[in-house]
Amino acid sequence: MSTPTIDDTQLYRVTDAMRLLRMSRSLIYDQIRTGRLPSVKQGRARLITANGIRVYIALLEKEAEEAA
């Protein structure tokens, strides 16, 4: 199974976001819970939008620049 890319899909399951962001399941849910990683719910599924992943990456980059 190949690794998904942001351009291929608009909605990602938590397991896909884990692969894209190279983060653990608990860290993904922690970031969702704190509002740092935007997500939506469809039924019982928690989904992360492609834009949400981009926003989260931009947030991490901004924090890294401010820390430097």
N, C-alpha and C positions, 0 to 999 in steps of 0.2 A: 504494500500500500504506500503510495507516494504522499509526501507532505503537502498539505493544501497551501495555496498562496492567497493573499488578500484579494487579488484580482479575479479569482475563480468563483468566489461565493459571496453572497451578501449577508447571510446569517450563519453563525458558527455555533455548534454545540460546545460545551465546556471542554470536552476532550480535544476538539479541534483547536480551540484557543490555547490549550495547554501546549500543544505541539508548535503552534505559531509563535507563541511568546516564550517558549522554553521555561515554563513555570509549572509548579505542582498544582494539583487540583485544589488543595486547601488554600494556597496563595491566590489562585484565581477567584475563588469564592470570597476570600477576605477582601480582595480589591473590589469586587462587585458590591459586597456588603457596605463598604465604606464610601461607595459612590465614585471611586477613582476609575473603575472600568465599567462604562455604561452597558446595560443589558436590557433585554425585554423578556417577557414571558409569553409563551404560546402554549396554552393548556398547562401541563405540568412541566414542560421543558423550559429551561433557562437558556436563552440564546444571546449571543453577543454579535452586534452588528459589525460589518467591516469598518464603518466609520468609527464605531466605538473603539475598535482596536487601534485605528490610526490616532484617535484622540489620546488614548492611553500612552502610546509610544511617544507622541509629542510631549505629553506631560512628563514622562520619564526623562526625555532629552532636556526639557526646560529645567527640571530639578537638578540634573547633572551639571548643566551650565552654571546654575546658581551656586552649586556647592564648590565649583572650581575656583 
